[in-house]
Amino acid sequence: MKRKGWLTSERTTKFIGFVLCFITFLCVYGLTSRSDIQSGDEAATFATGISLATKGDFAIDSLSWLLQKDASIGQLGRGGHLYSRFFPGTSLGIAFLYNLMAHNLDKPYIWGGLETGLGDHVMAPSQFGAHFALRLNAILGAFGIAMLLLLLKRYFPWKTVFISVLLFGLCTDWWYQSRGVFLEVGAGAFLMAAIYFADREEPYLSGLMLAISLIFRPTNIFALPIWGYAVWKKGWKSLWSVAFILISLCLLIVYNYVRFKSLFDFGYGGEGFTSPLIQGLVGVLISPGRSVFFYSPIVILAITGGRYIFKKDRLKLILLLVPVVCYLLLISSWHNWDGGASWGSRLLTPILPILGVMIGTFTHQLILKPKLASILVVILLGCIGVGIQLLTITCDPLMVLIDYIGSGYANYSQSVISFDKNWLALQLMNLTHWNWCKIDAYTLRNIWTACR
């Protein structure tokens, strides 16, 4: 993979490509964004952001009613107040966006709590501000793909980059996750930025991006060797860039203390890494209800793409694989490796862009040496991937799951491991009950007057 010169005209071209990529996927993800709370986990993250924006505090006592159903959203902390167990990255972004667009005279934003059935509750004073803030992941998802574009363009021509970015952005679970407000998209987007700047041998910016990613998911610390590579290339005088990472970790510790008067209490209580590793690996890799290959089938190409990188630069492949392997092992051993009531392979979302790099390598080799069979495989996997993403837009997947479990047709365990009653199969079955007003995208749904 030969790198092209970094000329002024090339900089301009890349900048334009970055902007166009960002705007394109922002439109796709923004228009299809749920812009609504789906689960208790999302409610806790959102409520923390709103509390910070309106009260300058992290407490979410407004969600105490969720605890009546033993919803695992956090625990009581300082002053007897309820605090979310989730890391602050997404909540900080929500607070910022909400303050930008909230209207004092607006009607409140109300959430019914699908998981609880406990009625409607006011979540934010401004409905418009809330719907805007709930598009945070659409912005972060578009940013992550734009950073992937910049990294791929360092090695490949625009044709390869264009095809690779489309395959990743439209055919993987990254699209679905960018429609919600879980933390993993922000972690993946800034991790991709850290990898890009490390590849450019800019440890200061790489360290900064990695530091930001840590406040979304501290497990991104697994990417520390990638930042270390940039330091090694730039020279040991740049080692001070570790200050960004240390500051981020210190902020997380302070965040814990502010909430729970403990430096290392993240609010997860007795939850831990208690699942048998092999069982978890089988689940996240091949279970019908959670496999990354089922919900993002195009990433199968990353296996062959990784082999191509290995032939060209073994060190870079090893650096890319370190966070991938560590995430797989960590998530597989987590007591709740399936991610709970969340669609697809959500817990592996931060490493999806890394697999996108490998998909780009495969795509380039296919363009150089086209083979009909390989082209047909790419088309097939791409169509399946896009179809799955569009399928999730037809109706809120969580509502579908709740309906089928409530009717007795399936149980939660079957939605994860069964081949005929897994969540994807249930979503397909639900098409027989579909209508326009069930579209799981706030903007698209409200285009139809009858659905408002």
C-alpha positions as CSV (number, residue, x, y, z in Angstrom):
1,M,0.0,0.0,0.0
2,K,2.0,2.9,-1.3
3,R,1.3,6.3,0.3
4,K,0.8,9.3,-2.0
5,G,2.4,12.7,-1.5
6,W,0.8,15.2,0.9
7,L,0.5,18.2,-1.5
8,T,-1.6,21.3,-1.0
9,S,-4.0,20.2,-3.8
10,E,-4.3,16.8,-2.2
11,R,-5.1,18.4,1.1
12,T,-7.9,20.4,-0.5
13,T,-9.3,17.3,-2.2
14,K,-9.2,15.3,1.0
15,F,-10.9,18.1,2.9
16,I,-13.7,18.3,0.4
17,G,-14.0,14.6,0.5
18,F,-14.2,14.6,4.3
19,V,-16.9,17.3,4.3
20,L,-19.0,15.7,1.6
21,C,-18.7,12.3,3.3
22,F,-19.7,13.8,6.7
23,I,-22.7,15.7,5.2
24,T,-23.9,12.7,3.2
25,F,-23.9,10.3,6.2
26,L,-25.2,13.0,8.5
27,C,-28.2,13.3,6.2
28,V,-28.7,9.6,6.0
29,Y,-28.3,9.0,9.7
30,G,-30.1,12.2,10.7
31,L,-33.1,11.5,8.6
32,T,-33.4,7.9,9.8
33,S,-32.5,8.7,13.5
34,R,-35.0,7.4,16.0
35,S,-34.6,10.8,17.8
36,D,-36.5,9.1,20.6
37,I,-35.5,7.1,23.7
38,Q,-35.8,3.4,23.1
39,S,-34.7,1.7,26.3
40,G,-34.0,2.4,30.0
41,D,-30.2,2.5,29.3
42,E,-30.8,5.3,26.7
43,A,-33.1,7.0,29.1
44,A,-30.5,7.1,31.8
45,T,-27.8,8.5,29.5
46,F,-30.3,11.1,28.1
47,A,-31.6,12.1,31.6
48,T,-28.0,12.7,32.8
49,G,-27.4,15.0,29.9
50,I,-30.6,16.9,30.5
51,S,-29.9,17.2,34.2
52,L,-26.5,18.6,33.4
53,A,-28.0,21.1,30.9
54,T,-30.9,22.3,33.1
55,K,-29.6,21.9,36.6
56,G,-25.8,21.6,36.3
57,D,-25.9,18.2,38.0
58,F,-25.5,14.6,37.0
59,A,-28.4,13.3,39.3
60,I,-31.3,11.6,37.5
61,D,-33.9,11.3,40.3
62,S,-36.5,11.9,37.7
63,L,-35.9,8.2,36.6
64,S,-36.4,6.7,40.1
65,W,-39.6,5.2,38.9
66,L,-37.6,2.9,36.6
67,L,-36.1,1.2,39.7
68,Q,-39.6,-0.1,40.5
69,K,-39.0,-2.7,37.8
70,D,-35.4,-3.3,38.8
71,A,-34.1,-1.6,35.7
72,S,-30.3,-1.6,35.9
73,I,-29.7,2.0,35.0
74,G,-27.5,3.1,37.9
75,Q,-27.5,3.3,41.7
76,L,-28.0,5.7,44.6
77,G,-25.0,7.8,45.3
78,R,-24.0,11.2,46.8
79,G,-26.8,12.7,48.9
80,G,-29.1,9.7,48.3
81,H,-29.6,10.8,44.6
82,L,-29.9,8.4,41.7
83,Y,-27.0,8.5,39.2
84,S,-26.6,6.7,35.9
85,R,-24.0,3.9,35.7
86,F,-22.9,5.0,32.2
87,F,-19.8,6.9,31.2
88,P,-20.3,10.7,30.6
89,G,-19.3,11.1,26.9
90,T,-22.7,10.8,25.3
91,S,-24.4,12.7,28.2
92,L,-22.0,15.6,27.7
93,G,-22.8,15.7,24.0
94,I,-26.6,15.6,24.7
95,A,-26.3,18.5,27.2
96,F,-24.4,20.6,24.7
97,L,-26.9,19.9,21.8
98,Y,-29.9,20.4,24.0
99,N,-28.7,23.8,25.2
100,L,-28.2,24.8,21.6
101,M,-31.8,24.1,20.5
102,A,-34.0,24.1,23.7
103,H,-36.9,26.5,23.7
104,N,-38.3,27.9,27.0
105,L,-41.9,28.1,25.6
106,D,-41.7,24.6,24.0
107,K,-43.9,21.7,25.2
108,P,-42.0,19.0,27.2
109,Y,-40.5,15.8,25.8
110,I,-42.3,12.8,27.2
111,W,-41.2,9.1,27.2
112,G,-43.5,6.2,28.0
113,G,-40.9,3.6,29.0
114,L,-41.5,0.6,26.8
115,E,-39.6,-1.7,29.2
116,T,-41.7,-0.8,32.2
117,G,-45.3,-0.1,31.2
118,L,-45.4,2.5,34.0
119,G,-46.9,5.4,32.0
120,D,-45.6,8.5,30.4
121,H,-43.0,10.7,32.1
122,V,-41.5,14.2,31.3
123,M,-37.9,13.7,30.3
124,A,-37.0,17.3,29.2
125,P,-38.7,20.7,29.3
126,S,-38.2,21.3,25.5
127,Q,-39.4,18.7,23.0
128,F,-37.5,20.3,20.1
129,G,-34.3,20.5,22.0
130,A,-34.7,16.9,23.1
131,H,-35.3,15.6,19.6
132,F,-32.3,17.5,18.3
133,A,-30.0,16.3,21.1
134,L,-31.1,12.7,20.5
135,R,-29.5,12.9,17.1
136,L,-26.0,13.1,18.7
137,N,-25.0,9.7,17.4
138,A,-26.0,10.6,13.9
139,I,-23.4,13.4,14.1
140,L,-20.8,11.1,15.7
141,G,-21.5,8.3,13.3
142,A,-21.0,10.5,10.3
143,F,-17.8,11.9,11.8
144,G,-16.5,8.3,12.3
145,I,-17.1,7.4,8.7
146,A,-15.5,10.6,7.5
147,M,-12.3,9.8,9.5
148,L,-12.4,6.3,8.0
149,L,-12.4,8.0,4.6
150,L,-9.4,10.0,5.4
151,L,-7.4,7.0,6.6
152,L,-8.3,4.9,3.5
153,K,-7.4,7.8,1.2
154,R,-3.8,7.7,2.6
155,Y,-3.3,4.4,0.8
156,F,-6.0,4.0,-1.9
157,P,-7.5,5.9,-4.8
158,W,-10.9,7.6,-4.5
159,K,-12.7,4.7,-6.3
160,T,-11.6,2.3,-3.6
161,V,-12.4,4.8,-0.8
162,F,-15.8,5.6,-2.2
163,I,-16.9,2.0,-2.5
164,S,-15.4,1.0,0.9
165,V,-17.1,3.9,2.8
166,L,-20.5,3.1,1.3
167,L,-20.1,-0.6,2.1
168,F,-19.3,0.2,5.7
169,G,-21.7,3.1,6.3
170,L,-24.7,1.5,4.8
171,C,-24.2,-2.3,5.2
172,T,-23.1,-2.6,8.8
173,D,-24.7,-2.2,12.2
174,W,-22.9,1.2,12.5
175,W,-25.9,2.7,10.7
176,Y,-28.4,1.3,13.3
177,Q,-26.3,2.2,16.3
178,S,-25.9,5.8,14.8
179,R,-29.7,6.1,15.0
180,G,-29.8,5.7,18.8
181,V,-28.0,7.2,21.8
182,F,-25.9,4.4,23.2
183,L,-22.2,5.3,24.0
184,E,-20.5,2.9,21.6
185,V,-20.7,5.1,18.5
186,G,-18.9,8.0,20.1
187,A,-16.2,5.6,21.3
188,G,-15.8,4.1,17.8
189,A,-15.8,7.5,16.0
190,F,-13.0,9.0,18.2
191,L,-11.1,5.7,18.2
192,M,-11.1,5.9,14.4
193,A,-9.8,9.5,14.6
194,A,-7.0,8.4,17.0
195,I,-6.0,5.7,14.5
196,Y,-5.9,8.2,11.6
197,F,-3.7,10.6,13.4
198,A,-1.4,7.8,14.7
199,D,-1.0,6.7,11.1
200,R,0.0,10.2,10.2
201,E,2.5,10.1,13.0
202,E,0.9,12.9,15.0
203,P,0.9,11.6,18.6
204,Y,-0.6,14.8,20.0
205,L,-3.8,14.6,18.0
206,S,-3.9,10.8,18.3
207,G,-3.6,11.1,22.1
208,L,-6.3,13.8,22.2
209,M,-8.7,11.7,20.1
210,L,-8.0,8.6,22.2
211,A,-8.6,10.6,25.4
212,I,-11.9,11.8,24.1
213,S,-12.9,8.3,23.2
214,L,-12.2,7.1,26.7
215,I,-15.0,9.2,28.2
216,F,-17.4,7.2,26.0
217,R,-15.8,3.8,26.7
218,P,-12.7,3.5,29.0
219,T,-12.1,0.1,27.3
220,N,-10.7,2.0,24.4
221,I,-7.5,2.1,26.5
222,F,-6.8,-1.1,24.5
223,A,-5.8,1.2,21.6
224,L,-2.9,2.6,23.6
225,P,-0.4,0.8,21.5
226,I,-1.7,2.6,18.4
227,W,-0.9,5.9,20.1
228,G,2.4,4.5,21.2
229,Y,3.2,3.7,17.5
230,A,2.8,7.4,16.7
231,V,5.1,8.4,19.6
232,W,7.7,5.9,18.4
233,K,7.6,7.3,14.9
234,K,7.6,10.9,15.9
235,G,10.3,10.6,18.6
236,W,10.2,10.1,22.3
237,K,10.0,13.9,22.9
238,S,6.3,13.5,21.9
239,L,5.7,11.2,24.9
240,W,4.2,14.1,26.8
241,S,1.1,13.7,24.6
242,V,0.2,10.9,27.1
243,A,-1.0,13.8,29.3
244,F,-4.3,13.9,27.3
245,I,-5.0,10.3,28.1
246,L,-4.1,10.7,31.8
247,I,-6.3,13.7,32.1
248,S,-9.2,11.8,30.6
249,L,-8.7,8.9,33.0
250,C,-8.5,11.4,35.9
251,L,-11.8,13.0,34.8
252,L,-13.5,9.6,34.8
253,I,-12.2,9.0,38.4
254,V,-13.5,12.5,39.4
255,Y,-16.8,11.6,37.7
256,N,-17.0,8.5,39.9
257,Y,-16.3,10.5,43.1
258,V,-18.8,13.2,42.3
259,R,-21.5,10.6,41.9
260,F,-20.6,7.9,44.4
261,K,-17.9,9.3,46.7
262,S,-15.6,6.6,45.4
263,L,-12.8,6.9,42.8
264,F,-13.4,3.4,41.3
265,D,-17.1,2.9,41.7
266,F,-18.6,3.2,38.2
267,G,-22.1,2.4,39.3
268,Y,-22.3,-1.2,38.0
269,G,-22.7,-2.8,41.5
270,G,-22.1,-6.5,41.4
271,E,-22.0,-6.8,37.6
272,G,-18.7,-8.1,36.3
273,F,-16.8,-10.4,33.9
274,T,-18.4,-13.7,35.0
275,S,-19.5,-15.3,31.7
276,P,-17.6,-18.4,30.4
277,L,-15.2,-17.0,27.8
278,I,-16.0,-19.7,25.1
279,Q,-19.7,-19.3,25.6
280,G,-19.4,-15.5,25.2
281,L,-17.2,-15.8,22.1
282,V,-19.6,-18.2,20.4
283,G,-22.4,-15.7,21.3
284,V,-20.8,-12.5,19.9
285,L,-19.4,-14.3,16.8
286,I,-22.0,-16.8,15.6
287,S,-25.3,-16.5,17.7
288,P,-28.2,-15.6,15.4
289,G,-29.3,-12.8,17.8
290,R,-26.0,-11.1,18.4
291,S,-23.4,-12.2,15.9
292,V,-21.4,-9.3,14.3
293,F,-21.4,-11.4,11.1
294,F,-25.2,-11.8,11.1
295,Y,-26.0,-8.1,11.6
296,S,-23.0,-6.7,9.7
297,P,-22.3,-9.5,7.1
298,I,-20.0,-7.3,5.0
299,V,-17.4,-7.5,7.8
300,I,-16.7,-11.1,6.6
301,L,-14.5,-9.4,4.0
302,A,-12.3,-7.9,6.8
303,I,-10.8,-11.4,7.3
304,T,-9.4,-11.5,3.8
305,G,-8.6,-7.8,4.0
306,G,-6.6,-8.4,7.1
307,R,-4.5,-11.0,5.3
308,Y,-3.6,-8.4,2.6
309,I,-2.5,-5.9,5.3
310,F,-0.4,-8.7,6.9
311,K,1.5,-9.2,3.7
312,K,2.3,-5.5,3.4
313,D,2.8,-4.3,7.0
314,R,2.5,-6.8,9.8
315,L,3.1,-4.3,12.5
316,K,0.1,-2.2,11.5
317,L,-2.1,-5.2,11.3
318,I,-1.1,-6.2,14.8
319,L,-1.8,-2.7,16.1
320,L,-5.2,-2.8,14.6
321,L,-6.0,-6.3,15.9
322,V,-5.0,-5.5,19.5
323,P,-8.2,-3.5,20.3
324,V,-10.3,-5.9,18.2
325,V,-9.1,-9.0,20.1
326,C,-9.2,-7.3,23.5
327,Y,-12.7,-6.1,22.9
328,L,-13.8,-9.6,21.8
329,L,-12.3,-11.2,24.9
330,L,-13.7,-8.5,27.3
331,I,-17.2,-8.5,25.9
332,S,-17.3,-12.3,25.7
333,S,-16.5,-12.5,29.4
334,W,-18.9,-9.8,30.5
335,H,-21.8,-11.2,32.5
336,N,-24.2,-9.7,29.9
337,W,-22.2,-10.3,26.7
338,D,-25.4,-10.0,24.6
339,G,-25.8,-6.4,25.6
340,G,-29.3,-6.8,27.0
341,A,-32.3,-5.5,25.2
342,S,-30.3,-3.8,22.4
343,W,-30.4,-4.8,18.8
344,G,-27.4,-6.3,17.0
345,S,-23.8,-6.5,18.2
346,R,-23.9,-3.2,20.0
347,L,-21.1,-3.8,22.5
348,L,-18.7,-4.4,19.6
349,T,-19.6,-1.2,17.8
350,P,-16.4,0.6,18.8
351,I,-14.3,-1.8,16.8
352,L,-16.4,-1.8,13.6
353,P,-14.5,1.1,12.0
354,I,-11.3,-0.9,12.4
355,L,-12.9,-3.7,10.5
356,G,-13.9,-1.0,8.0
357,V,-10.2,-0.4,7.3
358,M,-9.7,-4.1,6.5
359,I,-12.8,-4.0,4.2
360,G,-11.2,-1.1,2.4
361,T,-8.1,-3.2,1.8
362,F,-10.1,-6.1,0.4
363,T,-12.0,-3.7,-1.8
364,H,-8.8,-2.3,-3.3
365,Q,-7.5,-5.8,-4.1
366,L,-10.7,-6.7,-5.7
367,I,-10.6,-3.6,-7.9
368,L,-7.0,-4.4,-8.9
369,K,-7.8,-8.0,-9.7
370,P,-11.5,-8.3,-10.3
371,K,-13.0,-11.8,-10.0
372,L,-16.6,-12.4,-10.8
373,A,-17.2,-14.7,-7.9
374,S,-15.7,-12.2,-5.4
375,I,-17.8,-9.4,-6.9
376,L,-21.0,-11.4,-6.6
377,V,-20.1,-12.2,-2.9
378,V,-19.6,-8.5,-2.2
379,I,-22.9,-7.6,-3.8
380,L,-24.7,-10.3,-2.0
381,L,-23.3,-9.4,1.4
382,G,-23.9,-5.7,0.7
383,C,-27.5,-6.2,-0.2
384,I,-28.1,-8.4,2.9
385,G,-26.4,-5.7,5.1
386,V,-28.5,-2.8,3.6
387,G,-31.6,-4.9,3.9
388,I,-31.0,-5.5,7.6
389,Q,-30.5,-1.8,8.2
390,L,-33.6,-0.9,6.3
391,L,-35.5,-3.6,8.2
392,T,-34.8,-1.9,11.5
393,I,-36.4,1.3,10.2
394,T,-39.7,-0.4,9.5
395,C,-40.5,-0.6,13.2
396,D,-38.8,-0.1,16.6
397,P,-37.0,-3.4,17.1
398,L,-37.5,-3.2,20.9
399,M,-41.2,-2.8,20.5
400,V,-41.3,-5.8,18.2
401,L,-39.3,-7.9,20.7
402,I,-41.6,-6.9,23.6
403,D,-44.7,-7.7,21.5
404,Y,-43.5,-11.2,20.6
405,I,-42.3,-12.0,24.1
406,G,-45.5,-10.6,25.6
407,S,-47.6,-12.8,23.3
408,G,-45.7,-15.9,24.4
409,Y,-44.4,-16.6,20.9
410,A,-40.8,-16.3,22.0
411,N,-38.7,-15.6,25.0
412,Y,-35.6,-13.4,25.5
413,S,-33.3,-16.4,25.4
414,Q,-34.7,-17.5,22.0
415,S,-34.3,-14.0,20.6
416,V,-30.5,-14.4,21.2
417,I,-29.7,-18.1,20.3
418,S,-32.7,-19.4,18.3
419,F,-32.5,-19.7,14.5
420,D,-36.2,-19.4,14.0
421,K,-37.2,-17.0,16.8
422,N,-34.1,-14.8,17.0
423,W,-34.6,-11.0,17.0
424,L,-33.8,-10.7,13.3
425,A,-36.4,-13.3,12.5
426,L,-39.0,-11.6,14.7
427,Q,-38.3,-8.3,12.9
428,L,-38.9,-10.0,9.5
429,M,-42.1,-11.6,10.8
430,N,-43.3,-8.1,11.9
431,L,-43.4,-6.9,8.3
432,T,-46.8,-8.6,8.0
433,H,-48.1,-6.0,10.5
434,W,-46.3,-3.0,9.0
435,N,-47.7,0.4,8.2
436,W,-46.1,3.9,7.6
437,C,-46.8,5.1,11.0
438,K,-44.6,2.4,12.6
439,I,-41.4,3.7,10.9
440,D,-38.7,3.9,13.5
441,A,-37.3,7.3,12.3
442,Y,-38.8,10.4,13.8
443,T,-38.3,12.7,10.8
444,L,-39.5,10.2,8.2
445,R,-42.5,9.3,10.4
446,N,-43.6,12.9,10.8
447,I,-43.4,13.6,7.1
448,W,-46.7,11.7,6.9
449,T,-49.3,14.0,8.4
450,A,-51.5,11.1,9.5
451,C,-48.7,9.8,11.8
452,R,-48.0,13.1,13.7
